[in-house]
Amino acid sequence: MSEVNIITKLHNSTKRDYQKRVIEEDKVHCSQVAYQFGKEYWDGDRKYGYGGYKYDGRWSSVAQEFINKYKLTNDSSVLDIGCGKGFLLFEIKQILPGISVMGIDISEYAIQNSKSEISHYLKVGDAREIPYKDNQFDLVISHATLHNLEIHDVTKALREISRVSRKNAWICVESYRTPEEKVNLLYWQLTCESFFSPTGWKWIFDNADYQHDYEFMFFE
C-alpha cells in the first residue's frame, strides 16, 4: 500500500470560493439537492455540485498516468467505481482501444447522461456491493466517491474493491492536513459523510485490510 498522486494536479487546477458557499448560499438546501445525485448535482448551478459536468478532455492526461503507473495494455481490465459520466474510462479506451473497461455509479442520471461512446460499459451500481466477480479486474479505481459513505460503509466498499481486484487498486478520498484545510473541506463539501486526516484514513484502510494504493484530496 502506498500513496500515489495522480489526481492532485487536476484537483488543484480548480479555483474554489470556500466562504461564498457558506455565507452567500443556502448550504443546507444545496446539500439536500446534491444528495440526490441528479441533474442539479451534475449539470445544475455550481452551488449544487459540479456546475455542469461536460466532456472537455481534461481526463486525458490522468488516463495516461494510470496506464503508465499500472502498466495497462490492451489485454488489461479496469473498473471505475463512481465513474460518473465515464469520461476517464473513455480516455483510457481512446489510448488503449482493446482494453476492457467497466464503470458503476450510484447516480442514475450520470449513467443515463454518460458519454455515448462509453455508455454501454457503465451501469448503476453501489460501491458497497460491487456487482462483479472475485479477482475480475487488473485495476480498480475510485475517485471522489468513498468519502460520501459513512465509515462502516467505507469499510464495506474497501473490502469490495479488494475482492474484485486481482492485481491493483487505487482510491482517492477527501482529507486535510491542517486546521485551515479542514475548515475549507467542511465549507466546500456537500455530500461528504467521512472526512479524516491522512492518519485517520490509513487507520480505516488497515482495519478494512485494504492493501492497495490511495491518494488524498486536500482543499488548500
Phi, psi and omega in degrees: 000130180209159178278123182235110184269107180242324186267339190307316181299316179293318179301316183286347180283348180268131177270137183228134175261092187296315184292325180301320182299329182267319188276316188262345183245150176280088189294328178299312179296316181299320179294319178300320178292316182300323183297345177281343180050039180256208184301316182297323180296315184273315191233016177266204178296149181304330182294343179264352182160240186285335180074028181109089183267090185250154178288126179222009177083000185294340183274358182299312181292326177295318178301317180296323178296319177297317180299316181292313185296316187256011174052048180286146177227180177296345179265000183275168176227138184227138173241129177250116180263119189083046189286348183060231181271007172083017184297319180294315178296323177300316181293322177298318180293329177295322182280321180236085185301333183271353184292148177268123180234145175220152177212144174231151176209146180290341185272113176296324179298315181299316180294317180293336181247026179286167180298128190301325182293343186240354191300328182287353175264357187247152175203161177291132181197166187241131180297338181281341178218078185291124188277049179221167186283163175300140173055037186274334189239144176288327179219129174244128181236152177207115183244128174056042183233309190295331180289352175279358178258153172288159193304320180293329178280332173301316179299316177302314182296318179298319179292325177294319178300314179297324182295315186274351178268129177261355183216291187233154173211152179214132176232155176228126182229157179285141183206183178207149179246339185226163175302323180296315179295326178294316178296316179300318178297315180295323177294318192276320188296147177243329187233005184288125177256337182232114176224124186220163171291165176306323179297317179296317179298318181295327175297318178296316178304313182298318183289338176266003183057036176275118187242022182252194187276161182208164175213148178249139172262122178249148181250090189280000000 
